[in-house]
Each structure stands twice: as structure tokens, then as C-alpha cells.
Amino acid sequence: MRQRLAPLVPLALIALLTACAGQSIQNEQQAISLHLTQQHPLAEFDFAALDKSEEESLAELTDGHDYQLPQLADSILERGFTLVGTPYRYGGSSVKTGFDCSGFVGFLFRKEAGLELPRSTRELIDLDAPVVKREELVPGDVVFFNNRGRGRVSHAGIYIGDDQFIHASSSRSGGVRVDSLDDKYWRASYMEAKRVLALASVEPTTTHR
């Protein structure tokens, strides 16, 4: 019997040593993996955050406030179009009295966006609102003009798209009307534009009609 078992002893020892060696290597690999995981800069990265929905990301970006610019612009322009032909009157700010340029802009923003704007164009252009490049105008932006390039703001209107704007022009021109920014006179006197409606999108207000 001992003679039969003798050849099996070396094989058993080899198997035992191989198993121990394999276990040791596995333990070392686990230790190295744990060390790398703890030291790697992405070890504590929240990959679950990548699964946030588009709506959640937008809500965080806007800090819970609704973005109202397109809707408010539509309301302002819709009412503005109904006033085309209203007579021009210096200092006027109502349908009954007629409008001057800043009175017309202020009337629409007050009625449709709940914003009380400065009464004069000089104060209006100083509003702390984003300045918009000529090629980036969107409906609802307020456009400003000077007296044919003489440096001081003298007129304001509201951009409606397609290089056109609505404004209370003058008594001679028929009051509230639509003109083109590409018209020679307006192109020469164009100053800048401001996204005044951005002031309304920061804190939602109730629309007054």
C-alpha cells in the first residue's frame, strides 16, 4: 500500500503549493486594485450624475426660474401690431394720448411683461440689460438709434424679426409703424440693442392687460 501511495505524495505537494501560490497572487492583485481605486482621482466621482435627465439639468441651470423670453416677446409684439397707426405725440405714453418712442416701448413692456421701464431713451439705454450684437437680434429686443450718427441716443423701438422693428416714429411718419433696419436712415443712425426682456425672465411677473 505504501508503495502505491508513494508516487502520489509529490503530486499532492505540487498541487498544494500551486494553490497557495495562486491564492497569494490573487490577494496581491486585489490589494493593488484596492490601492489604485483609493488613489485614483476618479475614485469618488459620481457617475450617477451623468444619468440626470435633460429637464433636471435645465432646471438646475435656470435655478428654478422659468425662461419666459419667447412667450413675452410674442405678447409684446402682438399688442404692438394692434397699435400700428396710433398717432405720435411727444411725451405720450397711452393709446388715448398717443405715443412717443420711449412711451410706446414702456407701454408694451409694462402691459405685457410687468416691467416698469425708464421714461426717456437716455435712461432706457442705460438699463442693466445684456447688450446684443446686430446679427444676434431676436424679437423683443429693444433697438436704439442716435440722430444720424451724432453720438447721443434719440430714438428707440422693438425688434420684430427679419431686420424690422416697430416704433412710434413721428407725426410726419404716421405714428406707430414698422420700418426696416436696412433702411438708409435707420442703418446710419443705429446704435445698439439690449435684451430688456432678460430682466423679466430673472423673476416671473404677472402679466397686466
N, CA, C and O of each residue as an XYZ file, in Angstrom:
836
protein
N       0.832     -1.195      0.000
C       0.000      0.000      0.000
C       0.867      1.246      0.000
O       0.620      2.168     -0.777
N       1.907      1.291      0.882
C       2.790      2.459      0.935
C       3.478      2.682     -0.392
O       3.684      3.818     -0.818
N       3.841      1.556     -1.059
C       4.489      1.699     -2.355
C       3.538      2.321     -3.387
O       3.971      3.057     -4.273
N       2.218      2.013     -3.259
C       1.246      2.580     -4.196
C       1.022      4.082     -3.947
O       0.833      4.858     -4.884
N       1.049      4.477     -2.642
C       0.794      5.893     -2.312
C       2.006      6.781     -2.540
O       1.865      7.993     -2.705
N       3.174      6.202     -2.551
C       4.406      6.985     -2.636
C       4.446      7.902     -3.850
O       4.809      9.070     -3.712
N       4.083      7.414     -5.045
C       4.149      8.318     -6.207
C       3.165      9.470     -6.110
O       3.372     10.496     -6.757
N       2.071      9.338     -5.303
C       1.046     10.383     -5.226
C       1.447     11.537     -4.319
O       0.906     12.635     -4.444
N       2.384     11.304     -3.411
C       2.775     12.344     -2.450
C       3.370     13.569     -3.146
O       2.942     14.691     -2.874
N       4.347     13.381     -4.040
C       4.880     14.579     -4.720
C       3.822     15.353     -5.487
O       3.843     16.583     -5.521
N       2.867     14.602     -6.121
C       1.815     15.284     -6.876
C       0.930     16.110     -5.957
O       0.532     17.217     -6.319
N       0.614     15.597     -4.779
C      -0.226     16.330     -3.809
C       0.480     17.584     -3.335
O      -0.136     18.640     -3.193
N       1.799     17.461     -3.087
C       2.555     18.631     -2.635
C       2.583     19.723     -3.723
O       2.458     20.913     -3.434
N       2.749     19.284     -4.974
C       2.794     20.261     -6.077
C       1.467     20.989     -6.199
O       1.423     22.202     -6.401
N       0.366     20.213     -6.069
C      -0.967     20.825     -6.162
C      -1.197     21.817     -5.042
O      -1.750     22.894     -5.264
N      -0.768     21.453     -3.816
C      -0.945     22.327     -2.660
C      -0.153     23.613     -2.831
O      -0.664     24.697     -2.548
N       1.088     23.504     -3.290
C       1.930     24.682     -3.478
C       1.373     25.582     -4.582
O       1.411     26.809     -4.484
N       0.857     24.947     -5.627
C       0.271     25.736     -6.722
C      -0.938     26.513     -6.250
O      -1.102     27.678     -6.611
N      -1.785     25.894     -5.453
C      -2.976     26.558     -4.913
C      -2.598     27.725     -4.024
O      -3.209     28.791     -4.093
N      -1.587     27.522     -3.186
C      -1.140     28.598     -2.281
C      -0.583     29.776     -3.072
O      -0.835     30.939     -2.755
N       0.180     29.441     -4.108
C       0.767     30.494     -4.935
C      -0.313     31.275     -5.656
O      -0.247     32.499     -5.765
N      -1.334     30.534     -6.160
C      -2.427     31.195     -6.857
C      -3.210     32.105     -5.938
O      -3.601     33.204     -6.330
N      -3.442     31.651     -4.709
C      -4.168     32.467     -3.734
C      -3.387     33.715     -3.378
O      -3.965     34.788     -3.205
N      -2.056     33.576     -3.268
C      -1.199     34.703     -2.917
C      -1.227     35.757     -4.021
O      -1.313     36.955     -3.752
N      -1.151     35.286     -5.281
C      -1.175     36.224     -6.409
C      -2.506     36.953     -6.464
O      -2.559     38.157     -6.714
N      -3.610     36.192     -6.220
C      -4.946     36.794     -6.244
C      -5.081     37.851     -5.162
O      -5.660     38.912     -5.398
N      -4.542     37.567     -3.958
C      -4.599     38.535     -2.854
C      -3.825     39.802     -3.196
O      -4.267     40.914     -2.908
N      -2.640     39.612     -3.828
C      -1.833     40.774     -4.214
C      -2.548     41.619     -5.254
O      -2.522     42.848     -5.186
N      -3.202     40.950     -6.238
C      -3.920     41.684     -7.262
C      -5.069     42.485     -6.661
O      -5.309     43.624     -7.061
N      -5.793     41.885     -5.683
C      -6.887     42.592     -5.029
C      -6.375     43.793     -4.249
O      -7.012     44.846     -4.238
N      -5.238     43.640     -3.601
C      -4.653     44.734     -2.819
C      -4.258     45.888     -3.735
O      -4.508     47.053     -3.425
N      -3.627     45.545     -4.889
C      -3.220     46.577     -5.844
C      -4.436     47.294     -6.408
O      -4.444     48.518     -6.539
N      -5.476     46.511     -6.745
C      -6.704     47.103     -7.280
C      -7.338     48.051     -6.283
O      -7.785     49.137     -6.654
N      -7.383     47.644     -5.000
C      -7.948     48.490     -3.959
C      -7.141     49.760     -3.800
O      -7.702     50.843     -3.630
N      -5.804     49.627     -3.856
C      -4.936     50.792     -3.706
C      -5.168     51.786     -4.836
O      -5.280     52.989     -4.597
N      -5.242     51.279     -6.087
C      -5.463     52.160     -7.235
C      -6.813     52.849     -7.156
O      -6.944     54.028     -7.484
N      -7.826     52.092     -6.713
C      -9.162     52.657     -6.607
C      -9.209     53.797     -5.611
O      -9.878     54.805     -5.841
N      -8.490     53.638     -4.493
C      -8.491     54.673     -3.458
C      -7.675     55.887     -3.867
O      -7.978     57.006     -3.454
N      -6.624     55.671     -4.689
C      -5.746     56.775     -5.039
C      -6.161     57.491     -6.319
O      -5.774     58.642     -6.527
N      -6.936     56.840     -7.179
C      -7.281     57.417     -8.482
C      -8.165     58.647     -8.301
O      -9.066     58.630     -7.462
N      -7.931     59.710     -9.064
C      -8.720     60.951     -8.919
C     -10.196     60.769     -9.221
O     -11.002     61.589     -8.782
N     -10.590     59.728     -9.951
C     -11.998     59.497    -10.256
C     -12.655     58.550     -9.268
O     -13.806     58.156     -9.454
N     -11.915     58.173     -8.193
C     -12.446     57.185     -7.258
C     -13.758     57.618     -6.641
O     -14.637     56.791     -6.397
N     -13.900     58.926     -6.383
C     -15.108     59.413     -5.730
C     -16.042     60.138     -6.690
O     -16.970     60.816     -6.250
N     -15.811     60.003     -8.013
C     -16.659     60.679     -8.998
C     -18.054     60.066     -9.015
O     -18.212     58.845     -8.997
N     -19.058     60.932     -9.049
C     -20.450     60.465     -9.039
C     -20.911     60.228    -10.470
O     -21.452     61.122    -11.120
N     -20.686     58.997    -10.953
C     -21.092     58.679    -12.313
C     -22.602     58.666    -12.456
O     -23.108     58.801    -13.570
N     -23.335     58.508    -11.367
C     -24.798     58.506    -11.439
C     -25.319     59.854    -11.903
O     -26.416     59.955    -12.454
N     -24.504     60.907    -11.669
C     -24.942     62.250    -12.070
C     -25.048     62.372    -13.583
O     -25.777     63.223    -14.091
N     -24.318     61.518    -14.305
C     -24.371     61.569    -15.755
C     -25.706     61.091    -16.294
O     -26.027     61.314    -17.461
N     -26.479     60.438    -15.449
C     -27.766     59.900    -15.877
C     -28.914     60.865    -15.642
O     -30.070     60.517    -15.883
N     -28.612     62.091    -15.167
C     -29.679     63.049    -14.916
C     -30.398     63.386    -16.213
O     -29.782     63.467    -17.276
N     -31.672     63.575    -16.116
C     -32.461     63.886    -17.297
C     -32.152     65.296    -17.776
O     -31.634     66.120    -17.023
N     -32.475     65.562    -19.029
C     -32.267     66.901    -19.597
C     -33.067     67.934    -18.844
O     -32.605     69.059    -18.653
N     -34.280     67.565    -18.405
C     -35.123     68.503    -17.671
C     -34.493     68.888    -16.342
O     -34.532     70.052    -15.946
N     -33.901     67.894    -15.642
C     -33.272     68.188    -14.350
C     -32.084     69.113    -14.535
O     -31.891     70.044    -13.754
N     -31.281     68.860    -15.570
C     -30.121     69.701    -15.820
C     -30.537     71.124    -16.145
O     -29.924     72.073    -15.656
N     -31.578     71.288    -16.968
C     -32.057     72.624    -17.323
C     -32.602     73.349    -16.114
O     -32.418     74.557    -15.968
N     -33.285     72.598    -15.229
C     -33.843     73.210    -14.017
C     -32.737     73.739    -13.122
O     -32.868     74.815    -12.538
N     -31.634     72.979    -13.010
C     -30.505     73.432    -12.202
C     -29.855     74.656    -12.832
O     -29.459     75.586    -12.129
N     -29.746     74.655    -14.166
C     -29.102     75.768    -14.859
C     -29.865     77.060    -14.677
O     -29.261     78.117    -14.495
N     -31.187     76.992    -14.722
C     -32.004     78.195    -14.602
C     -32.378     78.501    -13.160
O     -33.099     79.462    -12.891
N     -31.882     77.676    -12.225
C     -32.109     77.914    -10.803
C     -33.597     77.988    -10.460
O     -34.018     78.767     -9.605
N     -34.382     77.152    -11.154
C     -35.790     77.049    -10.820
C     -36.677     78.099    -11.443
O     -37.893     78.053    -11.254
N     -36.118     79.050    -12.185
C     -36.924     80.109    -12.791
C     -37.311     79.730    -14.216
O     -36.503     79.160    -14.949
N     -38.522     80.040    -14.603
C     -38.983     79.770    -15.954
C     -38.339     80.756    -16.922
O     -38.169     81.934    -16.609
N     -37.993     80.264    -18.075
C     -37.440     81.125    -19.109
C     -38.600     81.616    -19.953
O     -39.224     80.827    -20.662
N     -38.903     82.920    -19.889
C     -40.134     83.452    -20.443
C     -39.945     84.267    -21.725
O     -40.927     84.727    -22.306
N     -38.711     84.450    -22.170
C     -38.443     85.396    -23.249
C     -39.303     85.193    -24.491
O     -39.919     86.159    -24.941
N     -39.386     83.993    -25.074
C     -40.187     83.862    -26.304
C     -41.656     84.208    -26.105
O     -42.240     84.910    -26.930
N     -42.263     83.727    -25.024
C     -43.677     83.979    -24.781
C     -43.946     85.460    -24.557
O     -44.913     85.997    -25.099
N     -43.127     86.117    -23.784
C     -43.313     87.534    -23.519
C     -43.097     88.361    -24.782
O     -43.819     89.329    -25.020
N     -42.117     87.990    -25.587
C     -41.874     88.719    -26.827
C     -43.082     88.624    -27.752
O     -43.478     89.611    -28.372
N     -43.655     87.450    -27.838
C     -44.847     87.270    -28.676
C     -45.992     88.168    -28.213
O     -46.676     88.792    -29.023
N     -46.188     88.221    -26.882
C     -47.270     89.036    -26.337
C     -47.039     90.515    -26.603
O     -47.966     91.242    -26.963
N     -45.805     90.956    -26.425
C     -45.468     92.363    -26.651
C     -45.697     92.752    -28.108
O     -46.295     93.788    -28.396
N     -45.223     91.920    -29.012
C     -45.351     92.245    -30.433
C     -46.795     92.140    -30.907
O     -47.236     92.929    -31.743
N     -47.523     91.176    -30.379
C     -48.931     91.037    -30.758
C     -49.707     92.304    -30.430
O     -50.476     92.810    -31.248
N     -49.491     92.807    -29.216
C     -50.183     94.046    -28.844
C     -49.640     95.233    -29.642
O     -50.397     96.122    -30.033
N     -48.344     95.243    -29.878
C     -47.748     96.329    -30.640
C     -48.346     96.458    -32.038
O     -48.584     97.564    -32.522
N     -48.586     95.318    -32.678
C     -49.161     95.350    -34.032
C     -50.577     95.936    -34.037
O     -50.996     96.564    -35.009
N     -51.302     95.723    -32.939
C     -52.666     96.280    -32.881
C     -52.638     97.798    -32.759
O     -53.652     98.459    -32.982
N     -51.466     98.359    -32.401
C     -51.355     99.803    -32.199
C     -50.775    100.535    -33.403
O     -50.613    101.755    -33.372
N     -50.465     99.796    -34.458
C     -49.945    100.445    -35.667
C     -50.955    101.491    -36.148
O     -52.147    101.212    -36.279
N     -50.455    102.683    -36.403
C     -51.324    103.787    -36.825
C     -51.701    104.727    -35.694
O     -52.262    105.795    -35.940
N     -51.397    104.338    -34.434
C     -51.670    105.233    -33.311
C     -50.837    106.507    -33.474
O     -49.641    106.418    -33.754
N     -51.421    107.656    -33.311
C     -50.700    108.915    -33.561
C     -49.483    109.095    -32.657
O     -49.447    108.615    -31.524
N     -48.493    109.799    -33.192
C     -47.317    110.165    -32.417
C     -47.637    111.417    -31.604
O     -48.251    112.365    -32.095
N     -47.204    111.390    -30.357
C     -47.324    112.585    -29.519
C     -46.144    112.643    -28.576
O     -45.895    111.699    -27.825
N     -45.418    113.743    -28.609
C     -44.259    113.901    -27.733
C     -44.705    113.838    -26.281
O     -45.599    114.579    -25.871
N     -44.083    112.952    -25.497
C     -44.435    112.777    -24.088
C     -45.608    111.832    -23.891
O     -45.988    111.567    -22.750
N     -46.197    111.313    -24.973
C     -47.349    110.439    -24.857
C     -46.960    109.012    -24.498
O     -45.928    108.507    -24.939
N     -47.797    108.374    -23.694
C     -47.492    107.001    -23.269
C     -48.749    106.140    -23.126
O     -48.756    105.173    -22.364
N     -49.803    106.488    -23.849
C     -51.033    105.709    -23.781
C     -51.756    105.757    -25.127
O     -51.479    106.606    -25.974
N     -52.686    104.824    -25.295
C     -53.454    104.769    -26.534
C     -54.286    106.042    -26.707
O     -54.460    106.522    -27.827
N     -54.797    106.584    -25.610
C     -55.652    107.765    -25.682
C     -54.878    109.017    -26.082
O     -55.365    109.838    -26.859
N     -53.678    109.151    -25.548
C     -52.907    110.365    -25.822
C     -52.013    110.230    -27.043
O     -51.604    111.236    -27.622
N     -51.702    108.994    -27.448
C     -50.691    108.753    -28.464
C     -49.356    108.440    -27.795
O     -49.247    108.484    -26.569
N     -48.347    108.126    -28.593
C     -47.055    107.711    -28.038
C     -45.898    108.483    -28.655
O     -45.931    108.868    -29.824
N     -44.867    108.700    -27.828
C     -43.569    108.978    -28.407
C     -42.798    107.650    -28.357
O     -43.358    106.650    -27.910
N     -41.545    107.607    -28.795
C     -40.857    106.316    -28.950
C     -40.675    105.573    -27.630
O     -40.975    104.381    -27.551
N     -40.192    106.253    -26.596
C     -39.967    105.582    -25.312
C     -41.289    105.296    -24.611
O     -41.411    104.315    -23.876
N     -42.277    106.156    -24.841
C     -43.592    105.903    -24.260
C     -44.218    104.647    -24.830
O     -44.882    103.900    -24.111
N     -44.011    104.406    -26.126
C     -44.532    103.212    -26.785
C     -43.847    101.954    -26.261
O     -44.513    100.971    -25.935
N     -42.531    101.983    -26.179
C     -41.774    100.835    -25.657
C     -42.175    100.551    -24.217
O     -42.433     99.404    -23.854
N     -42.226    101.593    -23.400
C     -42.583    101.411    -21.994
C     -43.986    100.873    -21.801
O     -44.216    100.039    -20.925
N     -44.933    101.345    -22.616
C     -46.317    100.879    -22.534
C     -46.407     99.377    -22.782
O     -47.065     98.665    -22.024
N     -45.758     98.892    -23.827
C     -45.829     97.467    -24.165
C     -45.151     96.592    -23.103
O     -45.682     95.545    -22.733
N     -43.997     97.015    -22.621
C     -43.290     96.215    -21.624
C     -44.028     96.216    -20.282
O     -43.995     95.231    -19.544
N     -44.678     97.308    -19.983
C     -45.453     97.366    -18.735
C     -46.685     96.474    -18.819
O     -46.974     95.725    -17.887
N     -47.406     96.550    -19.923
C     -48.649     95.805    -20.071
C     -48.430     94.303    -20.238
O     -49.190     93.498    -19.700
N     -47.393     93.927    -20.982
C     -47.223     92.519    -21.328
C     -46.139     91.787    -20.542
O     -46.147     90.558    -20.482
N     -45.217     92.518    -19.947
C     -44.137     91.871    -19.188
C     -44.084     92.312    -17.739
O     -43.294     91.782    -16.958
N     -44.921     93.282    -17.369
C     -44.918     93.759    -15.996
C     -43.672     94.528    -15.624
O     -43.354     94.654    -14.441
N     -42.953     95.051    -16.618
C     -41.722     95.803    -16.364
C     -41.973     97.308    -16.463
O     -42.528     97.793    -17.449
N     -41.566     98.021    -15.453
C     -41.630     99.481    -15.465
C     -40.291    100.006    -15.965
O     -39.293     99.958    -15.246
N     -40.268    100.499    -17.175
C     -39.026    100.979    -17.775
C     -38.877    102.485    -17.592
O     -39.866    103.190    -17.392
N     -37.632    102.982    -17.662
C     -37.410    104.433    -17.577
C     -38.175    105.157    -18.678
O     -38.417    104.599    -19.748
N     -38.545    106.377    -18.415
C     -39.404    107.123    -19.334
C     -38.655    107.678    -20.552
O     -39.248    107.800    -21.624
N     -37.394    108.008    -20.417
C     -36.661    108.608    -21.527
C     -35.724    107.590    -22.185
O     -35.311    106.613    -21.560
N     -35.396    107.839    -23.456
C     -34.482    106.935    -24.160
C     -33.083    106.982    -23.535
O     -32.366    105.982    -23.552
N     -32.695    108.123    -22.991
C     -31.371    108.233    -22.377
C     -31.258    107.341    -21.142
O     -30.208    106.752    -20.888
N     -32.341    107.248    -20.383
C     -32.338    106.349    -19.225
C     -32.549    104.903    -19.660
O     -31.994    103.982    -19.061
N     -33.344    104.709    -20.693
C     -33.654    103.371    -21.176
C     -32.406    102.646    -21.675
O     -32.236    101.451    -21.429
N     -31.540    103.367    -22.372
C     -30.337    102.742    -22.912
C     -29.326    102.401    -21.816
O     -28.415    101.601    -22.030
N     -29.493    103.009    -20.653
C     -28.590    102.737    -19.528
C     -29.050    101.565    -18.664
O     -28.399    101.242    -17.670
N     -30.158    100.927    -19.026
C     -30.631     99.778    -18.244
C     -29.568     98.698    -18.167
O     -28.824     98.473    -19.122
N     -29.502     98.035    -17.025
C     -28.533     96.951    -16.829
C     -29.071     95.662    -17.446
O     -29.410     94.705    -16.749
N     -29.137     95.671    -18.775
C     -29.619     94.518    -19.537
C     -28.539     94.135    -20.546
O     -27.727     94.977    -20.927
N     -28.522     92.871    -20.983
C     -27.480     92.420    -21.916
C     -27.500     93.185    -23.239
O     -28.554     93.364    -23.849
N     -26.333     93.628    -23.669
C     -26.192     94.248    -24.979
C     -26.153     93.138    -26.034
O     -25.480     92.124    -25.851
N     -26.871     93.334    -27.127
C     -26.992     92.305    -28.163
C     -26.345     92.786    -29.455
O     -26.565     93.919    -29.884
N     -25.549     91.923    -30.071
C     -24.947     92.268    -31.349
C     -26.016     92.361    -32.440
O     -27.058     91.710    -32.372
N     -25.733     93.172    -33.425
C     -26.691     93.397    -34.509
C     -27.130     92.086    -35.158
O     -28.308     91.912    -35.473
N     -26.193     91.168    -35.358
C     -26.507     89.919    -36.038
C     -27.154     88.883    -35.115
O     -27.526     87.798    -35.564
N     -27.288     89.213    -33.833
C     -27.868     88.266    -32.878
C     -29.216     88.742    -32.321
O     -29.694     88.216    -31.315
N     -29.820     89.727    -32.969
C     -31.108     90.241    -32.515
C     -32.193     89.180    -32.593
O     -32.232     88.378    -33.527
N     -33.077     89.186    -31.595
C     -34.251     88.316    -31.602
C     -35.473     89.193    -31.309
O     -35.342     90.260    -30.709
N     -36.663     88.740    -31.733
C     -37.871     89.530    -31.459
C     -38.013     89.864    -29.979
O     -37.843     89.006    -29.112
N     -38.330     91.132    -29.706
C     -38.466     91.598    -28.331
C     -37.294     92.429    -27.856
O     -37.411     93.142    -26.859
N     -36.151     92.355    -28.552
C     -35.004     93.184    -28.178
C     -35.319     94.657    -28.461
O     -35.997     94.982    -29.435
N     -34.822     95.529    -27.604
C     -35.032     96.971    -27.796
C     -33.843     97.538    -28.573
O     -32.687     97.358    -28.189
N     -34.152     98.220    -29.660
C     -33.104     98.789    -30.513
C     -33.049    100.303    -30.311
O     -34.075    100.959    -30.127
N     -31.835    100.839    -30.350
C     -31.623    102.269    -30.087
C     -30.937    102.940    -31.273
O     -30.130    102.339    -31.982
N     -31.293    104.215    -31.458
C     -30.753    104.993    -32.572
C     -30.310    106.366    -32.067
O     -30.824    106.870    -31.068
N     -29.350    106.960    -32.772
C     -28.959    108.338    -32.459
C     -29.351    109.232    -33.628
O     -29.868    108.759    -34.640
N     -29.102    110.514    -33.477
C     -29.503    111.473    -34.508
C     -28.499    111.463    -35.663
O     -27.643    112.339    -35.790
N     -28.646    110.421    -36.506
C     -27.784    110.256    -37.684
C     -26.308    110.323    -37.331
O     -25.539    111.068    -37.939
N     -25.926    109.523    -36.325
C     -24.518    109.373    -36.010
C     -23.911    110.450    -35.152
O     -22.687    110.564    -35.093
N     -24.720    111.244    -34.484
C     -24.173    112.342    -33.680
C     -23.855    111.943    -32.241
O     -23.481    112.792    -31.432
N     -24.000    110.660    -31.916
C     -23.485    110.158    -30.643
C     -24.468    109.995    -29.520
O     -24.252    109.138    -28.663
N     -25.536    110.761    -29.467
C     -26.475    110.684    -28.343
C     -27.739    109.946    -28.768
O     -28.296    110.206    -29.834
N     -28.185    109.019    -27.915
C     -29.388    108.266    -28.240
C     -30.585    109.198    -28.343
O     -30.763    110.090    -27.513
N     -31.409    108.985    -29.375
C     -32.551    109.858    -29.577
C     -33.830    109.108    -29.934
O     -34.898    109.711    -30.039
N     -33.720    107.796    -30.120
C     -34.901    107.048    -30.546
C     -34.774    105.588    -30.131
O     -33.668    105.068    -29.985
N     -35.940    104.917    -29.938
C     -35.951    103.501    -29.548
C     -37.146    102.807    -30.182
O     -38.179    103.425    -30.436
N     -36.989    101.523    -30.430
C     -38.067    100.698    -30.959
C     -37.875     99.264    -30.508
O     -36.974     98.970    -29.722
N     -38.716     98.373    -31.001
C     -38.663     96.964    -30.597
C     -38.479     96.101    -31.841
O     -39.256     96.190    -32.792
N     -37.448     95.270    -31.825
C     -37.148     94.407    -32.962
C     -38.220     93.336    -33.096
O     -38.641     92.744    -32.102
N     -38.671     93.084    -34.356
C     -39.732     92.096    -34.570
C     -39.271     90.916    -35.427
O     -40.039     89.977    -35.639
N     -38.037     90.947    -35.922
C     -37.527     89.887    -36.769
C     -37.402     90.342    -38.221
O     -37.977     91.354    -38.623
N     -36.631     89.565    -39.003
C     -36.448     89.875    -40.425
C     -35.945     91.299    -40.649
O     -36.354     91.969    -41.597
N     -35.043     91.758    -39.759
C     -34.442     93.091    -39.866
C     -35.463     94.220    -39.803
O     -35.238     95.291    -40.365
N     -36.578     93.991    -39.127
C     -37.597     95.022    -38.988
C     -37.850     95.325    -37.519
O     -37.589     94.497    -36.646
N     -38.362     96.520    -37.258
C     -38.686     96.913    -35.888
C     -39.951     97.751    -35.892
O     -40.283     98.389    -36.891
N     -40.654     97.745    -34.765
C     -41.867     98.520    -34.604
C     -41.573     99.662    -33.642
O     -40.864     99.477    -32.653
N     -42.120    100.852    -33.929
C     -41.789    102.018    -33.105
C     -42.807    103.122    -33.351
O     -43.564    103.107    -34.321
N     -42.792    104.082    -32.429
C     -43.575    105.307    -32.619
C     -42.639    106.288    -33.310
O     -41.767    106.874    -32.668
N     -42.810    106.464    -34.581
C     -41.833    107.174    -35.399
C     -41.884    108.681    -35.219
O     -41.033    109.252    -34.538
N     -42.866    109.329    -35.817
C     -43.017    110.786    -35.723
C     -44.395    111.149    -36.253
O     -45.074    110.324    -36.864
N     -44.796    112.379    -36.017
C     -46.096    112.837    -36.520
C     -46.123    112.796    -38.046
O     -47.124    112.409    -38.650
N     -45.033    113.192    -38.648
C     -44.959    113.236    -40.102
C     -44.977    111.838    -40.721
O     -45.441    111.648    -41.845
N     -44.457    110.852    -39.957
C     -44.375    109.489    -40.484
C     -45.584    108.630    -40.151
O     -45.644    107.467    -40.551
N     -46.544    109.185    -39.428
C     -47.769    108.435    -39.160
C     -47.824    107.718    -37.835
O     -48.661    106.833    -37.655
N     -46.955    108.071    -36.894
C     -47.033    107.461    -35.563
C     -46.452    106.062    -35.518
O     -45.384    105.808    -36.075
N     -47.157    105.150    -34.852
C     -46.656    103.779    -34.684
C     -46.643    103.070    -36.033
O     -47.651    103.027    -36.739
N     -45.481    102.515    -36.379
C     -45.317    101.868    -37.674
C     -44.166    100.871    -37.629
O     -43.422    100.809    -36.650
N     -44.032    100.108    -38.681
C     -42.942     99.141    -38.814
C     -41.976     99.644    -39.872
O     -42.396    100.062    -40.951
N     -40.668     99.606    -39.565
C     -39.636    100.009    -40.508
C     -38.529     98.967    -40.546
O     -38.474     98.068    -39.708
N     -37.653     99.102    -41.527
C     -36.541     98.172    -41.700
C     -35.236     98.768    -41.175
O     -34.947     99.947    -41.382
N     -34.460     97.936    -40.498
C     -33.146     98.381    -40.040
C     -32.199     98.606    -41.212
O     -31.187     99.293    -41.074
N     -32.526     98.031    -42.358
C     -31.694     98.208    -43.544
C     -32.017     99.486    -44.309
O     -31.318     99.839    -45.259
N     -33.085    100.183    -43.891
C     -33.385    101.469    -44.492
C     -32.200    102.401    -44.291
O     -31.569    102.382    -43.234
N     -31.896    103.211    -45.288
C     -30.700    104.060    -45.239
C     -30.642    104.922    -43.992
O     -29.586    105.035    -43.370
N     -31.755    105.530    -43.616
C     -31.771    106.426    -42.455
C     -31.497    105.646    -41.165
O     -30.660    106.044    -40.355
N     -32.217    104.523    -40.983
C     -32.081    103.778    -39.736
C     -30.746    103.039    -39.670
O     -30.193    102.861    -38.585
N     -30.237    102.618    -40.790
C     -28.931    101.959    -40.803
C     -27.835    102.926    -40.378
O     -26.892    102.543    -39.687
N     -27.964    104.181    -40.795
C     -26.950    105.188    -40.466
C     -27.014    105.617    -39.005
O     -25.999    106.000    -38.423
N     -28.197    105.555    -38.415
C     -28.349    106.055    -37.048
C     -28.420    104.947    -35.995
O     -28.564    105.239    -34.808
N     -28.323    103.684    -36.410
C     -28.393    102.563    -35.458
C     -27.235    102.636    -34.459
O     -26.084    102.839    -34.846
N     -27.553    102.467    -33.165
C     -26.529    102.492    -32.128
C     -26.242    101.108    -31.563
O     -25.151    100.566    -31.739
N     -27.237    100.544    -30.881
C     -27.074     99.242    -30.246
C     -28.437     98.672    -29.885
O     -29.469     99.302    -30.119
N     -28.429     97.484    -29.317
C     -29.668     96.853    -28.866
C     -29.436     96.210    -27.513
O     -28.323     95.800    -27.184
N     -30.515     96.127    -26.727
C     -30.430     95.470    -25.430
C     -31.575     94.478    -25.259
O     -32.701     94.718    -25.696
N     -31.258     93.350    -24.608
C     -32.268     92.321    -24.344
C     -32.951     92.646    -23.023
O     -32.684     92.019    -21.998
N     -33.830     93.629    -23.066
C     -34.510     94.114    -21.870
C     -35.375     93.025    -21.235
O     -35.560     93.008    -20.018
N     -35.902     92.121    -22.054
C     -36.749     91.056    -21.511
C     -35.986     90.101    -20.606
O     -36.601     89.341    -19.857
N     -34.663     90.124    -20.660
C     -33.882     89.294    -19.738
C     -34.149     89.696    -18.295
O     -34.015     88.879    -17.385
N     -34.526     90.949    -18.086
C     -34.848     91.416    -16.741
C     -36.143     90.792    -16.247
O     -36.337     90.631    -15.042
N     -37.032     90.439    -17.172
C     -38.298     89.823    -16.790
C     -38.129     88.338    -16.541
O     -38.863     87.773    -15.731
N     -37.179     87.677    -17.214
C     -37.002     86.239    -17.066
C     -36.318     85.872    -15.763
O     -36.384     84.718    -15.339
N     -35.649     86.848    -15.103
C     -34.997     86.568    -13.830
C     -36.019     86.292    -12.750
O     -35.836     85.385    -11.938
N     -37.087     87.058    -12.732
C     -38.130     86.888    -11.716
C     -39.485     87.017    -12.368
O     -39.892     88.121    -12.732
N     -40.211     85.891    -12.528
C     -41.506     85.931    -13.217
C     -42.457     86.967    -12.629
O     -42.551     87.124    -11.412
N     -43.156     87.665    -13.508
C     -44.111     88.666    -13.064
C     -45.469     88.377    -13.666
O     -45.582     87.623    -14.632
N     -46.501     88.977    -13.093
C     -47.857     88.780    -13.585
C     -48.123     89.718    -14.756
O     -47.817     90.909    -14.699
N     -48.691     89.164    -15.806
C     -48.988     89.988    -16.980
C     -50.216     90.858    -16.706
O     -51.232     90.382    -16.198
N     -50.101     92.143    -17.055
C     -51.206     93.073    -16.854
C     -51.765     93.464    -18.207
O     -51.018     93.816    -19.119
N     -53.065     93.403    -18.332
C     -53.704     93.802    -19.581
C     -54.700     94.918    -19.326
O     -55.346     95.394    -20.260
